[in-house]
């Protein structure tokens, strides 16, 4: 996402201990992918700068989307503030702002990310959603220049993300202000973007929810029979969308996402409002980053 000369990056925190879940949340299966892959790829769809995943020292991570870098948290056990500082520092040379989130946000919508980052155009160091009755510092917009301040706060023992708001300029956005954005109001009216997964029960309930409705069309030689015209399918990934029209993503088939992004990544996450056009792989288009 770019507004004027503002370039936005993405930071996904994957180094949490997942003690209540009992297993690393980053690697939890999600419609043939993982929670970490989905979150990192969705953030990548919403920003125009780099995306980094912050891991704990020595942490094994599942597969990541192409182009996503890994930054290791220098000190284990200091919580998300240390991870936020490491992530912001890693992207500061390439972006002035960043969306920072945890890895366990399966219903994150690209419209939510864009809404938060738009708030950083004004005189604010941090855009903090106060969504569904709670502050959401792990689904917020930050200026990358905050990396040094956060590092200093951690050194002084201020380890809670909420403490940062006492030391910088904060734009707080409650539900009504968030939903004043037409795209967010239309595609995520309940602000499920901030819903996270902490326990096996949370995960089971989230996994039972049906995926979003996606508009699918087949072009060229793929058109015909049941594939004629547009249709609506429920799909969390590009591979599921292809399966909804009885296609397999292989070297012969690619997809154009929302009119201009060419991709063959079956794990690419989809959200409400997306449209996908499948076409033979020799057709043109602009590659997705």
C-alpha positions in Angstrom: 0.0 0.0 0.0 1.3 3.4 -0.9 -0.1 6.8 0.0 2.0 9.6 -1.5 5.6 8.7 -0.6 4.5 6.4 2.3 5.5 2.8 1.8 4.0 0.2 4.1 5.6 -3.1 5.2 4.2 -6.1 7.1 5.5 -7.7 10.3 4.1 -11.1 11.5 5.0 -12.3 15.0 5.4 -16.0 15.0 7.6 -16.5 18.1 4.9 -16.9 20.8 5.1 -19.8 23.1 1.6 -21.1 22.3 1.3 -22.5 25.8 -2.5 -22.5 25.9 -2.7 -24.2 22.5 -0.1 -26.9 23.3 1.4 -26.8 19.9 3.0 -24.0 17.8 0.2 -22.0 16.3 2.2 -20.9 13.3 2.1 -24.5 11.9 -1.6 -25.2 12.5 -3.3 -26.5 9.4 -5.6 -24.1 7.6 -7.4 -25.3 4.5 -4.3 -27.1 3.2 -2.0 -24.3 4.2 -0.9 -23.1 7.7 -2.0 -20.2 9.8 1.4 -18.5 9.4 1.3 -18.9 5.6 -2.2 -17.4 5.4 -1.4 -14.5 7.7 1.9 -13.6 6.0 0.4 -13.9 2.5 -2.6 -11.8 3.4 -0.5 -9.0 4.9 1.7 -9.2 1.7 -1.5 -8.7 -0.4 -2.3 -5.5 1.5 1.2 -3.8 1.6 3.6 -2.7 -1.1 6.7 -3.0 1.0 8.5 -6.1 2.5 7.0 -8.6 4.8 9.0 -10.2 7.6 8.1 -13.0 10.0 9.7 -12.6 13.4 10.6 -16.0 15.0 12.0 -17.1 18.3 15.6 -18.0 18.4 16.1 -21.4 16.7 12.4 -21.7 16.0 11.4 -24.0 13.1 8.9 -22.4 10.8 6.5 -23.9 8.2 6.7 -22.9 4.6 6.4 -19.2 3.9 5.1 -17.3 0.9 7.7 -16.4 -1.7 9.6 -13.2 -0.8 8.8 -13.2 2.9 11.9 -12.9 5.0 12.5 -14.3 8.5 14.0 -12.1 11.3 15.0 -13.9 14.5 14.1 -12.3 17.8 17.4 -11.6 19.5 16.2 -12.5 23.0 13.8 -15.3 23.8 11.0 -14.9 26.4 10.5 -11.1 26.4 7.2 -11.2 24.7 5.7 -9.4 21.7 7.3 -6.0 22.4 10.7 -7.4 21.6 9.4 -9.0 18.4 7.7 -5.8 17.3 11.0 -3.9 17.7 12.9 -6.6 15.8 10.4 -6.6 13.0 10.1 -2.8 12.7 13.9 -2.5 12.7 14.2 -5.1 9.9 11.9 -3.1 7.5 12.8 0.4 8.5 15.2 1.0 5.7 12.5 0.1 3.1 9.2 1.4 4.6 8.0 4.2 6.8 5.0 2.3 8.2 4.1 -1.3 9.0 1.1 -3.4 9.9 2.1 -5.6 12.8 0.1 -8.7 13.8 0.3 -12.1 15.4 0.3 -15.2 13.4 -3.1 -16.6 14.6 -5.5 -14.4 12.7 -7.2 -16.6 10.2 -10.0 -14.1 9.4 -7.8 -11.1 8.8 -9.1 -9.2 5.8 -6.9 -7.1 3.5 -9.4 -4.2 3.9 -8.7 -4.1 7.7 -4.9 -3.9 7.1 -5.4 -1.0 4.6 -7.7 0.8 6.9 -5.2 0.8 9.7 -2.3 1.9 7.5 -4.4 4.8 6.1 -4.5 6.2 9.7 -0.8 6.6 9.7 -0.9 9.2 7.0 -1.9 11.8 9.7 0.3 12.8 12.6 0.3 9.5 14.4 3.0 7.1 15.4 0.6 4.2 16.0 -2.9 3.4 14.9 -4.5 1.2 17.5 -7.8 -0.5 16.8 -10.1 -0.7 19.8 -12.2 -3.4 18.2 -14.9 -5.6 19.7 -14.3 -3.9 23.1 -10.5 -4.5 23.3 -7.3 -2.8 22.4 -5.6 -4.7 19.6 -1.8 -3.8 19.7 -1.0 -7.0 17.8 -3.2 -6.0 14.9 -2.1 -2.4 14.6 -0.3 0.1 12.4 3.1 1.4 13.5 5.7 3.8 12.2 8.9 1.9 11.7 10.8 4.7 13.4 9.3 3.4 16.7 11.8 0.5 16.7 14.3 2.3 18.8 11.8 3.6 21.4 10.3 0.1 21.8 13.8 -1.4 22.2 14.5 1.2 25.0 11.2 0.4 26.7 12.0 -3.3 26.7 15.4 -2.6 28.2 13.6 -0.7 31.0 11.3 -3.6 31.7 8.2 -2.3 29.9 7.2 -5.5 28.1 3.5 -5.0 27.6 2.5 -3.6 24.1 -0.1 -1.4 25.8 2.6 0.5 27.5 3.8 1.9 24.2 0.7 4.1 23.9 2.0 6.2 26.9 5.1 7.2 25.0 4.0 8.0 21.4 1.2 9.6 19.4 -1.7 7.2 19.1 -4.7 7.3 16.9 -7.4 5.0 18.4 -10.1 3.6 16.1 -13.2 2.1 17.6 -15.6 -0.1 15.8 -17.7 2.7 14.3 -14.6 4.5 13.0 -13.2 1.3 11.5 -16.4 0.4 9.8 -16.7 3.9 8.3 -14.5 2.4 5.7 -16.9 1.0 3.0 -14.8 -2.0 2.0 -14.3 -3.1 5.6 -18.0 -2.6 6.5 -19.0 -4.7 3.5 -16.6 -7.6 3.8 -15.9 -7.7 7.5 -18.8 -6.1 9.3 -18.2 -8.1 12.5 -14.5 -7.2 12.6 -13.5 -10.8 12.6 -10.1 -9.6 11.4 -9.0 -9.2 15.0 -10.2 -12.7 16.1 -7.3 -14.9 17.2 -6.9 -18.5 18.3 -5.5 -19.3 21.7 -6.8 -22.8 22.6 -7.6 -26.0 20.8 -11.3 -25.2 21.3 -10.8 -21.8 19.6 -9.1 -23.6 16.7 -11.8 -26.2 16.3 -14.6 -23.5 16.3 -12.7 -21.4 13.8 -12.0 -24.4 11.5 -15.7 -25.2 11.5 -16.6 -21.9 9.9 -17.2 -21.9 6.2 -14.8 -20.0 4.0 -15.7 -16.7 2.4 -17.7 -16.6 -0.8 -15.4 -15.9 -3.8 -16.5 -15.0 -7.4 -14.9 -17.4 -9.9 -14.8 -17.3 -13.7 -13.0 -19.5 -16.3 -11.6 -17.9 -19.5 -10.4 -19.2 -22.8 -10.1 -22.9 -23.3 -11.2 -23.5 -19.8 -14.7 -22.2 -20.5 -17.5 -24.6 -21.2 -20.1 -26.7 -19.5 -20.4 -26.1 -15.8 -17.6 -23.6 -16.0 -19.5 -21.2 -18.2 -20.0 -17.7 -16.7 -19.3 -16.5 -13.2 -20.2 -18.5 -10.1 -19.8 -18.1 -6.4 -17.8 -20.6 -4.5 -16.6 -20.8 -0.9 -12.8 -21.0 -0.7 -10.1 -20.1 1.7 -7.3 -20.6 -0.8 -6.8 -20.4 -4.5 -6.6 -24.2 -4.7 -10.0 -24.5 -3.1 -11.4 -21.9 -5.5 -10.0 -24.0 -8.4 -11.6 -27.2 -6.9 -14.9 -25.4 -6.8 -15.0 -25.3 -10.6 -13.3 -28.7 -11.0 -9.9 -27.4 -11.9 -6.5 -28.3 -10.7 -3.8 -25.7 -10.4 -0.9 -27.1 -12.4 1.5 -25.8 -15.1 -1.4 -25.5 -17.5 -3.7 -23.3 -15.4 -3.1 -20.0 -13.7 -5.3 -17.5 -12.0 -5.8 -13.7 -12.2 -6.7 -12.3 -8.8 -9.0 -9.2 -8.7 -8.3 -8.4 -12.3 -4.5 -7.9 -12.5 -2.4 -10.2 -10.3 -1.3 -13.4 -12.0 -0.5 -16.3 -9.7 -0.4 -20.1 -9.6 0.1 -20.3 -5.8 -2.6 -22.7 -4.5 -2.0 -21.7 -0.9 -2.7 -18.0 -1.7 -5.3 -16.9 0.8 -8.6 -15.5 -0.4 -11.0 -13.2 1.4 -14.6 -12.0 1.0 -14.9 -9.8 -2.1 -12.1 -11.5 -4.1 -12.7 -12.5 -7.7 -10.6 -15.1 -9.5 -10.4 -15.7 -13.2 -8.8 -19.0 -14.2 -7.1 -19.1 -17.6 -4.7 -21.2 -19.6 -1.1 -20.6 -18.4 0.0 -19.0 -21.7 -2.3 -16.0 -21.1 -0.9 -12.7 -19.9 -1.2 -10.7 -16.7 0.8 -8.9 -14.0 2.5 -11.3 -11.6 1.5 -11.2 -8.0 4.4 -10.3 -5.7 
